[in-house]
Amino acid sequence: MKTQFVLPLIGFGTYKATETDGKANILRALEAGYRYLDTAAFYFNEEEIGQAVKESGIAREELFIASKVWLTELGFEKTLKSCEESLKKLGTDYLDLFLVHWPRADQNSEWKEPLIQTWKAMEQLCEEGKVKAIGVSNFLPHHLEVIKPIWKIKPAVDQLELHVGYMQETACRYCRENGILLQAWSPLGRGRVMNEPIITEMAAKYNVSPAKLLLQFLVQQNISVIPKASSLERMKENLDISSFEIAESDMYFLSCLPQMGWSGEHPDFVFLQ
């Protein structure tokens, strides 16, 4: 019987994490206690992550490693090749989670058929054991509806930009109704939300940092988070977020704040080539 997929609630986001000191930042994250590393072909750091994992001496089965196929590689054969390249760079023979990074390559050309072929390739990778679970990133309901009629394996996860001030309620509701787990990238609003006076004031009320407040807001809704950090102290702090609980009234308050901190990236209009 296939083991039920479990998504860790807290992982380490590695976007731009190796630009300053390479693998050293990944080694710090592992030292801090992270066992879930989130990367992508587009991050161009899979090799550094693989080196850090090897140097850490941590057994592969103790780690949860996720990567993603980039939007220029959509299509059956290109998706298979992308996975093989990620496995080689990471120095592993399987991924715990493999995601389709964006649903379309641009806003002009036909995107539905390449997406369908991509998902068929993802399912094949899963069936072959090269990835334990497959999912998507930045997929809104109308993107998921394209692959829903053909999927044999539904996405385990949808990784979305989610944070106070940008909770994409329709997408979250759709995922929950279809049994797709939610994961937040940019859970701190890339720093923009942390510095809002209303957030710093509420964090002081709970005697925690703004980052801990924002992460707990998501985890308390059973949304997985993958924050980034560079210092060992901040890494450990981000891991230790469930030591307090946000009151229901404050959860409502945070949920109803006006839009803030949005990255400006949208899967139908913004493409990061």
For each residue, the residues with C-beta under 8 A, 3 or more apart:
1:
2:
3:
4:
5: 132 133 156
6:
7: 97 156 157 181 183 224
8: 11 35 36 64 224
9: 219 222 224 225
10: 34 36 215 219 224 225 226 227 238 239 241
11: 8 34 36 37 38 64 66 224 225 226
12: 17 26 29 34 36 37 38 226 227 228 229 235
13: 17 38 185 226 227 228
14: 17 18 26 37 38 39 43 45 49 228
15: 40 43 185 228
16: 19 43 228
17: 12 13 14 25 26 29 43 45 228 230
18: 14 21 22 23 25 26 45 48 49
19: 16
20: 25 230
21: 18 24 25
22: 18 25 48
23: 18 26 27 48 49 51 52 55
24: 21 27 28
25: 17 18 20 21 22 28 29 230
26: 12 14 17 18 23 29 30 37 48 49 52 53
27: 23 24 30 31 52 55 56
28: 24 25 31 32 230 231 232 235
29: 12 17 25 26 32 34 37 229 235
30: 26 27 33 34 35 52 53 56 58
31: 27 28 56 232
32: 28 29 232 235 236 239
33: 30 236 239
34: 10 11 12 29 30 37 235 239
35: 8 30 58 62 63 64
36: 8 10 11 12 63 64 65 66 226
37: 11 12 14 26 29 34 49 53 63 64 65 66
38: 11 12 13 14 66 226
39: 14 43 45 46 49 65 66 67 68 90
40: 15 43 67 68 70 99 101
41: 44 46 67 68 69 70 73 82 85 86 101
42: 68 70 101 272
43: 14 15 16 17 39 40 46
44: 41
45: 14 17 18 39 48 49
46: 39 41 43 49 50 67 86 89 90
47: 50 51 89 90
48: 18 22 23 26 45 51 52
49: 14 18 23 26 37 39 45 46 52 53 65 90
50: 46 47 53 54 89 90 91 92
51: 23 47 48 54 55 91
52: 23 26 27 30 48 49 55 56
53: 26 30 37 49 50 56 58 60 63 65 90 91 92
54: 50 51 91
55: 23 27 51 52
56: 27 30 31 52 53
57:
58: 30 35 53 62 63
59: 62 63
60: 53 63 92
61:
62: 35 58 59
63: 35 36 37 53 58 59 60 96
64: 8 11 35 36 37 96 97
65: 36 37 39 49 53 90 92 95 96 97
66: 11 36 37 38 39 95 96 97 98 99
67: 39 40 41 46 86 90 95 97 98 99
68: 39 40 41 42 98 99 100 101 137
69: 41 73 74 78 79 82 83 98 99 100 101 118
70: 40 41 42 73 82 101 102
71: 74 101 102 104 105 271 273
72: 105 273
73: 41 69 70 78 79 81 82
74: 69 71 78 79 100 104 105 111 114 115 117 118
75: 78 79 114 117 118 121
76: 79 80 117 118 120 121
77: 80 81 121
78: 69 73 74 75 81 82
79: 69 73 74 75 76 82 83 100 117 118 121 122 125
80: 76 77 83 84 121 124 125
81: 73 77 78 84 85
82: 41 69 70 73 78 79 85 86
83: 69 79 80 86 87 95 98 125 130 131
84: 80 81 87 88 130
85: 41 81 82 88 89
86: 41 46 67 82 83 89 90 95 98
87: 83 84 90 92 93 94 95 130
88: 84 85 91
89: 46 47 50 85 86
90: 39 46 47 49 50 53 65 67 86 87 95
91: 50 51 53 54 88
92: 50 53 60 65 87 95
93: 87 130
94: 87 129 130 131 132
95: 65 66 67 83 86 87 90 92 98 130 131 132
96: 63 64 65 66 131 132 133
97: 7 64 65 66 67 131 132 133 134 135 156 157
98: 66 67 68 69 83 86 95 122 125 126 131 133 134 135
99: 40 66 67 68 69 134 135 136 137 157 159
100: 68 69 74 79 103 115 118 119 122 135 136 137 139
101: 40 41 42 68 69 70 71 137 138
102: 70 71 105 137 138 267 271
103: 100 111 115 136 138 139 140 143 146 267
104: 71 74 107 111 114 115 143 267 268
105: 71 72 74 102 109 111 114 271
106: 109 111 271
107: 104 268 269 271
108:
109: 105 106
110: 113 114
111: 74 103 104 105 106 114 115
112: 115 116 146
113: 110 116 117
114: 74 75 104 105 110 111 117 118
115: 74 100 103 104 111 112 118 119 143 146 147
116: 112 113 119 120 146 147 150
117: 74 75 76 79 113 114 120 121
118: 69 74 75 76 79 100 114 115 121 122
119: 100 115 116 122 123 147 150 151
120: 76 116 117 123 124 150
121: 75 76 77 79 80 117 118 124 125
122: 79 98 100 118 119 125 126 131 134 153
123: 119 120 126 127 134 151 152 153
124: 80 120 121 127 128
125: 79 80 83 98 121 122 128 130 131 134
126: 98 122 123 129 130 131 132 133 134 153
127: 123 124
128: 124 125
129: 94 126 132
130: 83 84 87 93 94 95 125 126
131: 83 94 95 96 97 98 122 125 126 134
132: 5 94 95 96 97 126 129
133: 5 96 97 98 126 156 157
134: 97 98 99 122 123 125 126 131 153 155 156
135: 97 98 99 100 155 156 157 158 159 180 181
136: 99 100 103 139 143 144 155 157 158 159
137: 68 99 100 101 102 158 159 160 185
138: 101 102 103 159 160 161 265 267
139: 100 103 136 143 144 155 158 160 171 267
140: 103 143 144 168 170 171 174 267 268
141: 144 145 170 171 174
142: 145 146
143: 103 104 115 136 139 140 146 147 267
144: 136 139 140 141 147 148 155 158 174 175 178 180
145: 141 142 148
146: 103 112 115 116 142 143
147: 115 116 119 143 144 150 151 155
148: 144 145 151 154 178
149:
150: 116 119 120 147
151: 119 123 147 148 154 155
152: 123
153: 122 123 126 134
154: 148 151 178 179 180
155: 134 135 136 139 144 147 151 158 180
156: 5 7 97 133 134 135 180 181
157: 7 97 99 133 135 136 180 181 182 183 224
158: 135 136 137 139 144 155 171 175 180 181 182 183
159: 99 135 136 137 138 183 184 185 226
160: 137 138 139 168 171 172 182 183 184 185
161: 138 166 168 184 185 186 262 263 265
162: 166 167 168 172 182 184 185 186 187 218 223
163: 166 167 184 186 187 188 189 193 214 218 261
164: 167 189 193 199 214 217 254 255 257 260 261
165: 189 193 196 257 258 259 260 261 262
166: 161 162 163 189 259 260 261 262
167: 162 163 164 172 255
168: 140 160 161 162 171 172
169: 172 173
170: 140 141 173 174
171: 139 140 141 158 160 168 174 175
172: 160 162 167 168 169 175 176 182 223
173: 169 170 176 177
174: 140 141 144 170 171 177 178 180
175: 144 158 171 172 178 180 181 182
176: 172 173 179 180 182
177: 173 174
178: 144 148 154 174 175
179: 154 176
180: 135 144 154 155 156 157 158 174 175 176
181: 7 135 156 157 158 175 224
182: 157 158 160 162 172 175 176 222 223 224
183: 7 157 158 159 160 223 224 225 226
184: 159 160 161 162 163 187 218 223 224 225 226
185: 13 15 137 159 160 161 162 226
186: 161 162 163 189 190 261 263
187: 162 163 184 214 215 218 225 226 227
188: 163 191 193 194 210 211 214 215 227
189: 163 164 165 166 186 192 193 194 214 260 261 262
190: 186 261 263
191: 188 194 195
192: 189 195 196 260 261
193: 163 164 165 188 189 196 199 210 214 260 261
194: 188 189 191 199 200 210 211 214
195: 191 192 199 200 210
196: 165 192 193 199 200 260 261
197: 200 201
198: 201 202 257
199: 164 193 194 195 196 202 203 210 213 214
200: 194 195 196 197 203 204 210
201: 197 198 204 205
202: 198 199 205 206 213 250 253 254
203: 199 200 206 208 209 210 212 213
204: 200 201 207
205: 201 202 250
206: 202 203 213 244 246
207: 204
208: 203 212 213 216 244
209: 203 212 213 237
210: 188 193 194 195 199 200 203 213 214
211: 188 194 214 215 227 234 237 238
212: 203 208 209 215 216 237 238 240 241 244
213: 199 202 203 206 208 209 210 216 217 246
214: 163 164 187 188 189 193 194 199 210 211 217 218
215: 10 187 188 211 212 218 219 225 227 238 241
216: 208 212 213 219 220 241 242 244 245 246
217: 164 213 214 220 221 246 251 254
218: 162 163 184 187 214 215 221 223 225
219: 9 10 215 216 222 223 224 225 241 242
220: 216 217 245 246 251
221: 217 218
222: 9 182 219
223: 162 172 182 183 184 218 219
224: 7 8 9 10 11 157 181 182 183 184 219
225: 9 10 11 183 184 187 215 218 219
226: 10 11 12 13 36 38 159 183 184 185 187
227: 10 12 13 187 188 211 215 238
228: 12 13 14 15 16 17
229: 12 29 234 235 237 238
230: 17 20 25 28 234
231: 28 234 235
232: 28 31 32 235 236
233: 236 237
234: 211 229 230 231 237 238
235: 12 28 29 32 34 229 231 232 238 239
236: 32 33 232 233 239 240
237: 209 211 212 229 233 234 240
238: 10 211 212 215 227 229 234 235 241
239: 10 32 33 34 235 236
240: 212 236 237 243
241: 10 212 215 216 219 238
242: 216 219
243: 240
244: 206 208 212 216
245: 216 220
246: 206 213 216 217 220 250 251 254
247: 250 251
248: 251 252
249: 252 253
250: 202 205 246 247 253 254
251: 217 220 246 247 248 254 255
252: 248 249 255 256
253: 202 249 250 256 257
254: 164 202 217 246 250 251 257
255: 164 167 251 252
256: 252 253
257: 164 165 198 253 254 260
258: 165
259: 165 166 262
260: 164 165 166 189 192 193 196 257
261: 163 164 165 166 186 189 190 192 193 196
262: 161 165 166 189 259
263: 161 186 190
264: 270
265: 138 161 270 272
266: 269 270
267: 102 103 104 138 139 140 143 270
268: 104 107 140
269: 107 266
270: 264 265 266 267
271: 71 102 105 106 107
272: 42 265
273: 71 72
